[in-house]
Amino acid sequence: MDINIIAIQPIVALIAGILILVMPRLLAYIVAIYLIFIGISGLIGPGGFDNIGQRLGI
């Protein structure tokens, strides 16, 4: 499966923004999940999930 992290980030941000507007009490959880997602996608890099095994040496 070819998933481009750069294409997913705006979608995640849009969903997070909508959820914050609809349910403001979830703000801390949404921000935490979003930051974790951005951090993991940054660590994986532009190759996406395709070369994660190569980076881990598997």
N, CA, C, O and CB atoms as a CASP TS submission, in Angstrom:
PFRMAT TS
TARGET T0000
AUTHOR 0000-0000-0000
METHOD Language model
MODEL 1
PARENT N/A
ATOM      1  N   MET     1       0.849  -1.162   0.000  1.00  0.00           N
ATOM      2  CA  MET     1       0.000   0.000   0.000  1.00  0.00           C
ATOM      3  C   MET     1       0.904   1.237   0.000  1.00  0.00           C
ATOM      4  O   MET     1       1.860   1.324   0.771  1.00  0.00           O
ATOM      5  CB  MET     1      -0.971  -0.009   1.225  1.00  0.00           C
ATOM      6  N   ASP     2       0.593   2.159  -0.850  1.00  0.00           N
ATOM      7  CA  ASP     2       1.401   3.370  -0.978  1.00  0.00           C
ATOM      8  C   ASP     2       0.676   4.522  -0.290  1.00  0.00           C
ATOM      9  O   ASP     2      -0.258   5.100  -0.845  1.00  0.00           O
ATOM     10  CB  ASP     2       1.680   3.706  -2.475  1.00  0.00           C
ATOM     11  N   ILE     3       1.120   4.852   0.932  1.00  0.00           N
ATOM     12  CA  ILE     3       0.518   5.938   1.703  1.00  0.00           C
ATOM     13  C   ILE     3       1.534   7.058   1.807  1.00  0.00           C
ATOM     14  O   ILE     3       2.656   6.844   2.266  1.00  0.00           O
ATOM     15  CB  ILE     3       0.064   5.456   3.122  1.00  0.00           C
ATOM     16  N   ASN     4       1.149   8.243   1.384  1.00  0.00           N
ATOM     17  CA  ASN     4       2.037   9.390   1.458  1.00  0.00           C
ATOM     18  C   ASN     4       1.703  10.185   2.716  1.00  0.00           C
ATOM     19  O   ASN     4       0.596  10.703   2.866  1.00  0.00           O
ATOM     20  CB  ASN     4       1.914  10.277   0.184  1.00  0.00           C
ATOM     21  N   ILE     5       2.687  10.273   3.623  1.00  0.00           N
ATOM     22  CA  ILE     5       2.469  10.955   4.898  1.00  0.00           C
ATOM     23  C   ILE     5       2.122  12.423   4.685  1.00  0.00           C
ATOM     24  O   ILE     5       1.302  12.981   5.414  1.00  0.00           O
ATOM     25  CB  ILE     5       3.707  10.833   5.786  1.00  0.00           C
ATOM     26  N   ILE     6       2.737  13.043   3.698  1.00  0.00           N
ATOM     27  CA  ILE     6       2.488  14.464   3.446  1.00  0.00           C
ATOM     28  C   ILE     6       1.033  14.688   3.047  1.00  0.00           C
ATOM     29  O   ILE     6       0.464  15.735   3.355  1.00  0.00           O
ATOM     30  CB  ILE     6       3.431  14.995   2.347  1.00  0.00           C
ATOM     31  N   ALA     7       0.428  13.725   2.369  1.00  0.00           N
ATOM     32  CA  ALA     7      -0.969  13.857   1.967  1.00  0.00           C
ATOM     33  C   ALA     7      -1.921  13.589   3.127  1.00  0.00           C
ATOM     34  O   ALA     7      -3.049  14.081   3.126  1.00  0.00           O
ATOM     35  CB  ALA     7      -1.274  12.909   0.820  1.00  0.00           C
ATOM     36  N   ILE     8      -1.482  12.819   4.110  1.00  0.00           N
ATOM     37  CA  ILE     8      -2.355  12.463   5.229  1.00  0.00           C
ATOM     38  C   ILE     8      -2.407  13.568   6.281  1.00  0.00           C
ATOM     39  O   ILE     8      -3.442  13.754   6.923  1.00  0.00           O
ATOM     40  CB  ILE     8      -1.884  11.161   5.867  1.00  0.00           C
ATOM     41  N   GLN     9      -1.317  14.300   6.470  1.00  0.00           N
ATOM     42  CA  GLN     9      -1.252  15.304   7.533  1.00  0.00           C
ATOM     43  C   GLN     9      -2.335  16.376   7.434  1.00  0.00           C
ATOM     44  O   GLN     9      -2.936  16.698   8.459  1.00  0.00           O
ATOM     45  CB  GLN     9       0.092  15.963   7.516  1.00  0.00           C
ATOM     46  N   PRO    10      -2.622  16.948   6.260  1.00  0.00           N
ATOM     47  CA  PRO    10      -3.713  17.937   6.204  1.00  0.00           C
ATOM     48  C   PRO    10      -5.082  17.340   6.525  1.00  0.00           C
ATOM     49  O   PRO    10      -5.939  18.018   7.093  1.00  0.00           O
ATOM     50  CB  PRO    10      -3.758  18.573   4.831  1.00  0.00           C
ATOM     51  N   ILE    11      -5.287  16.086   6.164  1.00  0.00           N
ATOM     52  CA  ILE    11      -6.563  15.432   6.459  1.00  0.00           C
ATOM     53  C   ILE    11      -6.717  15.248   7.965  1.00  0.00           C
ATOM     54  O   ILE    11      -7.784  15.499   8.524  1.00  0.00           O
ATOM     55  CB  ILE    11      -6.662  14.067   5.734  1.00  0.00           C
ATOM     56  N   VAL    12      -5.635  14.805   8.620  1.00  0.00           N
ATOM     57  CA  VAL    12      -5.675  14.632  10.074  1.00  0.00           C
ATOM     58  C   VAL    12      -5.900  15.973  10.759  1.00  0.00           C
ATOM     59  O   VAL    12      -6.663  16.055  11.721  1.00  0.00           O
ATOM     60  CB  VAL    12      -4.371  13.982  10.584  1.00  0.00           C
ATOM     61  N   ALA    13      -5.245  17.023  10.276  1.00  0.00           N
ATOM     62  CA  ALA    13      -5.418  18.356  10.861  1.00  0.00           C
ATOM     63  C   ALA    13      -6.854  18.843  10.694  1.00  0.00           C
ATOM     64  O   ALA    13      -7.415  19.445  11.610  1.00  0.00           O
ATOM     65  CB  ALA    13      -4.445  19.355  10.217  1.00  0.00           C
ATOM     66  N   LEU    14      -7.445  18.590   9.544  1.00  0.00           N
ATOM     67  CA  LEU    14      -8.828  19.000   9.297  1.00  0.00           C
ATOM     68  C   LEU    14      -9.792  18.265  10.224  1.00  0.00           C
ATOM     69  O   LEU    14     -10.685  18.879  10.809  1.00  0.00           O
ATOM     70  CB  LEU    14      -9.209  18.745   7.833  1.00  0.00           C
ATOM     71  N   ILE    15      -9.613  16.964  10.357  1.00  0.00           N
ATOM     72  CA  ILE    15     -10.471  16.178  11.248  1.00  0.00           C
ATOM     73  C   ILE    15     -10.310  16.647  12.692  1.00  0.00           C
ATOM     74  O   ILE    15     -11.293  16.784  13.420  1.00  0.00           O
ATOM     75  CB  ILE    15     -10.140  14.671  11.134  1.00  0.00           C
ATOM     76  N   ALA    16      -9.061  16.895  13.104  1.00  0.00           N
ATOM     77  CA  ALA    16      -8.819  17.369  14.471  1.00  0.00           C
ATOM     78  C   ALA    16      -9.485  18.719  14.700  1.00  0.00           C
ATOM     79  O   ALA    16     -10.077  18.944  15.756  1.00  0.00           O
ATOM     80  CB  ALA    16      -7.308  17.470  14.750  1.00  0.00           C
ATOM     81  N   GLY    17      -9.396  19.615  13.732  1.00  0.00           N
ATOM     82  CA  GLY    17     -10.025  20.928  13.862  1.00  0.00           C
ATOM     83  C   GLY    17     -11.535  20.847  13.978  1.00  0.00           C
ATOM     84  O   GLY    17     -12.144  21.559  14.777  1.00  0.00           O
ATOM     85  N   ILE    18     -12.131  19.985  13.187  1.00  0.00           N
ATOM     86  CA  ILE    18     -13.588  19.816  13.244  1.00  0.00           C
ATOM     87  C   ILE    18     -14.007  19.239  14.591  1.00  0.00           C
ATOM     88  O   ILE    18     -14.987  19.689  15.186  1.00  0.00           O
ATOM     89  CB  ILE    18     -14.075  18.901  12.100  1.00  0.00           C
ATOM     90  N   LEU    19     -13.258  18.235  15.076  1.00  0.00           N
ATOM     91  CA  LEU    19     -13.591  17.643  16.373  1.00  0.00           C
ATOM     92  C   LEU    19     -13.450  18.648  17.508  1.00  0.00           C
ATOM     93  O   LEU    19     -14.238  18.633  18.453  1.00  0.00           O
ATOM     94  CB  LEU    19     -12.706  16.436  16.641  1.00  0.00           C
ATOM     95  N   ILE    20     -12.450  19.522  17.420  1.00  0.00           N
ATOM     96  CA  ILE    20     -12.279  20.549  18.452  1.00  0.00           C
ATOM     97  C   ILE    20     -13.452  21.526  18.432  1.00  0.00           C
ATOM     98  O   ILE    20     -13.920  21.953  19.488  1.00  0.00           O
ATOM     99  CB  ILE    20     -10.949  21.308  18.249  1.00  0.00           C
ATOM    100  N   LEU    21     -13.928  21.880  17.245  1.00  0.00           N
ATOM    101  CA  LEU    21     -15.076  22.783  17.156  1.00  0.00           C
ATOM    102  C   LEU    21     -16.350  22.135  17.686  1.00  0.00           C
ATOM    103  O   LEU    21     -17.153  22.787  18.354  1.00  0.00           O
ATOM    104  CB  LEU    21     -15.283  23.226  15.715  1.00  0.00           C
ATOM    105  N   VAL    22     -16.532  20.854  17.389  1.00  0.00           N
ATOM    106  CA  VAL    22     -17.751  20.163  17.794  1.00  0.00           C
ATOM    107  C   VAL    22     -17.722  19.807  19.281  1.00  0.00           C
ATOM    108  O   VAL    22     -18.717  19.982  19.985  1.00  0.00           O
ATOM    109  CB  VAL    22     -17.945  18.899  16.956  1.00  0.00           C
ATOM    110  N   MET    23     -16.575  19.307  19.757  1.00  0.00           N
ATOM    111  CA  MET    23     -16.453  18.862  21.146  1.00  0.00           C
ATOM    112  C   MET    23     -15.218  19.495  21.787  1.00  0.00           C
ATOM    113  O   MET    23     -14.162  18.864  21.826  1.00  0.00           O
ATOM    114  CB  MET    23     -16.371  17.313  21.222  1.00  0.00           C
ATOM    115  N   PRO    24     -15.325  20.721  22.288  1.00  0.00           N
ATOM    116  CA  PRO    24     -14.155  21.416  22.843  1.00  0.00           C
ATOM    117  C   PRO    24     -13.516  20.714  24.036  1.00  0.00           C
ATOM    118  O   PRO    24     -12.340  20.941  24.320  1.00  0.00           O
ATOM    119  CB  PRO    24     -14.547  22.796  23.252  1.00  0.00           C
ATOM    120  N   ARG    25     -14.256  19.874  24.734  1.00  0.00           N
ATOM    121  CA  ARG    25     -13.690  19.174  25.887  1.00  0.00           C
ATOM    122  C   ARG    25     -12.614  18.175  25.475  1.00  0.00           C
ATOM    123  O   ARG    25     -11.793  17.779  26.302  1.00  0.00           O
ATOM    124  CB  ARG    25     -14.790  18.456  26.654  1.00  0.00           C
ATOM    125  N   LEU    26     -12.605  17.769  24.224  1.00  0.00           N
ATOM    126  CA  LEU    26     -11.618  16.803  23.742  1.00  0.00           C
ATOM    127  C   LEU    26     -10.327  17.466  23.269  1.00  0.00           C
ATOM    128  O   LEU    26      -9.462  16.796  22.707  1.00  0.00           O
ATOM    129  CB  LEU    26     -12.208  15.987  22.616  1.00  0.00           C
ATOM    130  N   LEU    27     -10.189  18.754  23.486  1.00  0.00           N
ATOM    131  CA  LEU    27      -9.055  19.504  22.947  1.00  0.00           C
ATOM    132  C   LEU    27      -7.711  18.889  23.322  1.00  0.00           C
ATOM    133  O   LEU    27      -6.866  18.694  22.449  1.00  0.00           O
ATOM    134  CB  LEU    27      -9.108  20.931  23.431  1.00  0.00           C
ATOM    135  N   ALA    28      -7.498  18.585  24.576  1.00  0.00           N
ATOM    136  CA  ALA    28      -6.204  18.057  25.018  1.00  0.00           C
ATOM    137  C   ALA    28      -5.900  16.715  24.355  1.00  0.00           C
ATOM    138  O   ALA    28      -4.770  16.476  23.927  1.00  0.00           O
ATOM    139  CB  ALA    28      -6.183  17.904  26.546  1.00  0.00           C
ATOM    140  N   TYR    29      -6.897  15.843  24.267  1.00  0.00           N
ATOM    141  CA  TYR    29      -6.677  14.536  23.654  1.00  0.00           C
ATOM    142  C   TYR    29      -6.394  14.659  22.163  1.00  0.00           C
ATOM    143  O   TYR    29      -5.505  13.991  21.636  1.00  0.00           O
ATOM    144  CB  TYR    29      -7.883  13.638  23.880  1.00  0.00           C
ATOM    145  N   ILE    30      -7.152  15.514  21.488  1.00  0.00           N
ATOM    146  CA  ILE    30      -6.969  15.689  20.050  1.00  0.00           C
ATOM    147  C   ILE    30      -5.592  16.264  19.753  1.00  0.00           C
ATOM    148  O   ILE    30      -4.913  15.805  18.835  1.00  0.00           O
ATOM    149  CB  ILE    30      -8.061  16.600  19.472  1.00  0.00           C
ATOM    150  N   VAL    31      -5.179  17.257  20.518  1.00  0.00           N
ATOM    151  CA  VAL    31      -3.857  17.856  20.309  1.00  0.00           C
ATOM    152  C   VAL    31      -2.767  16.830  20.585  1.00  0.00           C
ATOM    153  O   VAL    31      -1.790  16.759  19.840  1.00  0.00           O
ATOM    154  CB  VAL    31      -3.666  19.095  21.211  1.00  0.00           C
ATOM    155  N   ALA    32      -2.913  16.038  21.636  1.00  0.00           N
ATOM    156  CA  ALA    32      -1.910  15.026  21.961  1.00  0.00           C
ATOM    157  C   ALA    32      -1.797  13.981  20.858  1.00  0.00           C
ATOM    158  O   ALA    32      -0.690  13.628  20.451  1.00  0.00           O
ATOM    159  CB  ALA    32      -2.250  14.350  23.286  1.00  0.00           C
ATOM    160  N   ILE    33      -2.920  13.489  20.377  1.00  0.00           N
ATOM    161  CA  ILE    33      -2.904  12.488  19.307  1.00  0.00           C
ATOM    162  C   ILE    33      -2.319  13.075  18.035  1.00  0.00           C
ATOM    163  O   ILE    33      -1.554  12.409  17.338  1.00  0.00           O
ATOM    164  CB  ILE    33      -4.320  11.955  19.041  1.00  0.00           C
ATOM    165  N   TYR    34      -2.671  14.316  17.727  1.00  0.00           N
ATOM    166  CA  TYR    34      -2.140  14.968  16.530  1.00  0.00           C
ATOM    167  C   TYR    34      -0.625  15.127  16.623  1.00  0.00           C
ATOM    168  O   TYR    34       0.086  14.853  15.657  1.00  0.00           O
ATOM    169  CB  TYR    34      -2.804  16.339  16.326  1.00  0.00           C
ATOM    170  N   LEU    35      -0.131  15.563  17.767  1.00  0.00           N
ATOM    171  CA  LEU    35       1.312  15.743  17.925  1.00  0.00           C
ATOM    172  C   LEU    35       2.057  14.415  17.854  1.00  0.00           C
ATOM    173  O   LEU    35       3.147  14.349  17.286  1.00  0.00           O
ATOM    174  CB  LEU    35       1.612  16.435  19.249  1.00  0.00           C
ATOM    175  N   ILE    36       1.486  13.363  18.421  1.00  0.00           N
ATOM    176  CA  ILE    36       2.098  12.042  18.318  1.00  0.00           C
ATOM    177  C   ILE    36       2.138  11.597  16.865  1.00  0.00           C
ATOM    178  O   ILE    36       3.147  11.057  16.411  1.00  0.00           O
ATOM    179  CB  ILE    36       1.333  11.015  19.173  1.00  0.00           C
ATOM    180  N   PHE    37       1.053  11.816  16.129  1.00  0.00           N
ATOM    181  CA  PHE    37       1.010  11.444  14.714  1.00  0.00           C
ATOM    182  C   PHE    37       2.066  12.197  13.912  1.00  0.00           C
ATOM    183  O   PHE    37       2.773  11.597  13.102  1.00  0.00           O
ATOM    184  CB  PHE    37      -0.380  11.717  14.134  1.00  0.00           C
ATOM    185  N   ILE    38       2.178  13.505  14.130  1.00  0.00           N
ATOM    186  CA  ILE    38       3.165  14.309  13.413  1.00  0.00           C
ATOM    187  C   ILE    38       4.579  13.859  13.775  1.00  0.00           C
ATOM    188  O   ILE    38       5.446  13.787  12.904  1.00  0.00           O
ATOM    189  CB  ILE    38       2.978  15.807  13.731  1.00  0.00           C
ATOM    190  N   GLY    39       4.819  13.558  15.044  1.00  0.00           N
ATOM    191  CA  GLY    39       6.139  13.099  15.465  1.00  0.00           C
ATOM    192  C   GLY    39       6.525  11.778  14.834  1.00  0.00           C
ATOM    193  O   GLY    39       7.652  11.621  14.363  1.00  0.00           O
ATOM    194  N   ILE    40       5.605  10.823  14.818  1.00  0.00           N
ATOM    195  CA  ILE    40       5.893   9.520  14.215  1.00  0.00           C
ATOM    196  C   ILE    40       6.098   9.655  12.716  1.00  0.00           C
ATOM    197  O   ILE    40       7.006   9.042  12.154  1.00  0.00           O
ATOM    198  CB  ILE    40       4.759   8.528  14.505  1.00  0.00           C
ATOM    199  N   SER    41       5.258  10.454  12.063  1.00  0.00           N
ATOM    200  CA  SER    41       5.420  10.624  10.617  1.00  0.00           C
ATOM    201  C   SER    41       6.731  11.328  10.293  1.00  0.00           C
ATOM    202  O   SER    41       7.328  11.059   9.250  1.00  0.00           O
ATOM    203  CB  SER    41       4.242  11.415  10.035  1.00  0.00           C
ATOM    204  N   GLY    42       7.190  12.222  11.162  1.00  0.00           N
ATOM    205  CA  GLY    42       8.475  12.873  10.952  1.00  0.00           C
ATOM    206  C   GLY    42       9.638  11.917  11.132  1.00  0.00           C
ATOM    207  O   GLY    42      10.635  12.009  10.416  1.00  0.00           O
ATOM    208  N   LEU    43       9.521  10.995  12.086  1.00  0.00           N
ATOM    209  CA  LEU    43      10.570  10.009  12.297  1.00  0.00           C
ATOM    210  C   LEU    43      10.644   9.005  11.156  1.00  0.00           C
ATOM    211  O   LEU    43      11.728   8.567  10.771  1.00  0.00           O
ATOM    212  CB  LEU    43      10.346   9.286  13.606  1.00  0.00           C
ATOM    213  N   ILE    44       9.491   8.647  10.623  1.00  0.00           N
ATOM    214  CA  ILE    44       9.464   7.688   9.519  1.00  0.00           C
ATOM    215  C   ILE    44      10.072   8.302   8.275  1.00  0.00           C
ATOM    216  O   ILE    44      10.798   7.630   7.543  1.00  0.00           O
ATOM    217  CB  ILE    44       8.030   7.222   9.234  1.00  0.00           C
ATOM    218  N   GLY    45       9.786   9.559   8.029  1.00  0.00           N
ATOM    219  CA  GLY    45      10.394  10.264   6.907  1.00  0.00           C
ATOM    220  C   GLY    45       9.547  10.240   5.657  1.00  0.00           C
ATOM    221  O   GLY    45       8.427   9.729   5.659  1.00  0.00           O
ATOM    222  N   PRO    46      10.096  10.800   4.581  1.00  0.00           N
ATOM    223  CA  PRO    46       9.331  10.940   3.345  1.00  0.00           C
ATOM    224  C   PRO    46       9.052   9.622   2.637  1.00  0.00           C
ATOM    225  O   PRO    46       8.186   9.575   1.764  1.00  0.00           O
ATOM    226  CB  PRO    46      10.056  11.847   2.415  1.00  0.00           C
ATOM    227  N   GLY    47       9.753   8.558   2.983  1.00  0.00           N
ATOM    228  CA  GLY    47       9.515   7.265   2.349  1.00  0.00           C
ATOM    229  C   GLY    47       8.251   6.605   2.828  1.00  0.00           C
ATOM    230  O   GLY    47       7.816   5.605   2.257  1.00  0.00           O
ATOM    231  N   GLY    48       7.663   7.141   3.853  1.00  0.00           N
ATOM    232  CA  GLY    48       6.424   6.596   4.381  1.00  0.00           C
ATOM    233  C   GLY    48       6.639   5.264   5.064  1.00  0.00           C
ATOM    234  O   GLY    48       7.719   4.983   5.583  1.00  0.00           O
ATOM    235  N   PHE    49       5.608   4.452   5.061  1.00  0.00           N
ATOM    236  CA  PHE    49       5.660   3.171   5.737  1.00  0.00           C
ATOM    237  C   PHE    49       6.329   2.097   4.887  1.00  0.00           C
ATOM    238  O   PHE    49       6.554   0.990   5.375  1.00  0.00           O
ATOM    239  CB  PHE    49       4.270   2.734   6.114  1.00  0.00           C
ATOM    240  N   ASP    50       6.650   2.392   3.639  1.00  0.00           N
ATOM    241  CA  ASP    50       7.230   1.398   2.751  1.00  0.00           C
ATOM    242  C   ASP    50       8.607   0.946   3.202  1.00  0.00           C
ATOM    243  O   ASP    50       8.925  -0.239   3.100  1.00  0.00           O
ATOM    244  CB  ASP    50       7.311   1.944   1.359  1.00  0.00           C
ATOM    245  N   ASN    51       9.429   1.856   3.696  1.00  0.00           N
ATOM    246  CA  ASN    51      10.797   1.487   4.051  1.00  0.00           C
ATOM    247  C   ASN    51      11.036   1.481   5.554  1.00  0.00           C
ATOM    248  O   ASN    51      12.181   1.625   5.985  1.00  0.00           O
ATOM    249  CB  ASN    51      11.767   2.429   3.393  1.00  0.00           C
ATOM    250  N   ILE    52      10.000   1.320   6.363  1.00  0.00           N
ATOM    251  CA  ILE    52      10.178   1.304   7.816  1.00  0.00           C
ATOM    252  C   ILE    52      10.997   0.093   8.238  1.00  0.00           C
ATOM    253  O   ILE    52      11.784   0.184   9.180  1.00  0.00           O
ATOM    254  CB  ILE    52       8.815   1.300   8.531  1.00  0.00           C
ATOM    255  N   GLY    53      10.829  -1.032   7.563  1.00  0.00           N
ATOM    256  CA  GLY    53      11.618  -2.222   7.873  1.00  0.00           C
ATOM    257  C   GLY    53      13.094  -2.006   7.607  1.00  0.00           C
ATOM    258  O   GLY    53      13.939  -2.476   8.369  1.00  0.00           O
ATOM    259  N   GLN    54      13.411  -1.304   6.540  1.00  0.00           N
ATOM    260  CA  GLN    54      14.806  -1.018   6.220  1.00  0.00           C
ATOM    261  C   GLN    54      15.416  -0.101   7.263  1.00  0.00           C
ATOM    262  O   GLN    54      16.577  -0.278   7.632  1.00  0.00           O
ATOM    263  CB  GLN    54      14.924  -0.389   4.830  1.00  0.00           C
ATOM    264  N   ARG    55      14.671   0.861   7.739  1.00  0.00           N
ATOM    265  CA  ARG    55      15.189   1.787   8.750  1.00  0.00           C
ATOM    266  C   ARG    55      15.417   1.088  10.082  1.00  0.00           C
ATOM    267  O   ARG    55      16.330   1.444  10.827  1.00  0.00           O
ATOM    268  CB  ARG    55      14.229   2.958   8.939  1.00  0.00           C
ATOM    269  N   LEU    56      14.588   0.094  10.381  1.00  0.00           N
ATOM    270  CA  LEU    56      14.727  -0.628  11.637  1.00  0.00           C
ATOM    271  C   LEU    56      15.707  -1.785  11.528  1.00  0.00           C
ATOM    272  O   LEU    56      16.056  -2.396  12.538  1.00  0.00           O
ATOM    273  CB  LEU    56      13.384  -1.139  12.090  1.00  0.00           C
ATOM    274  N   GLY    57      16.152  -2.092  10.323  1.00  0.00           N
ATOM    275  CA  GLY    57      17.097  -3.185  10.123  1.00  0.00           C
ATOM    276  C   GLY    57      16.445  -4.549  10.092  1.00  0.00           C
ATOM    277  O   GLY    57      17.095  -5.560  10.356  1.00  0.00           O
ATOM    278  N   ILE    58      15.168  -4.582   9.773  1.00  0.00           N
ATOM    279  CA  ILE    58      14.437  -5.857   9.733  1.00  0.00           C
ATOM    280  C   ILE    58      14.529  -6.435   8.338  1.00  0.00           C
ATOM    281  O   ILE    58      13.985  -7.508   8.076  1.00  0.00           O
ATOM    282  CB  ILE    58      12.948  -5.672  10.151  1.00  0.00           C
TER
END
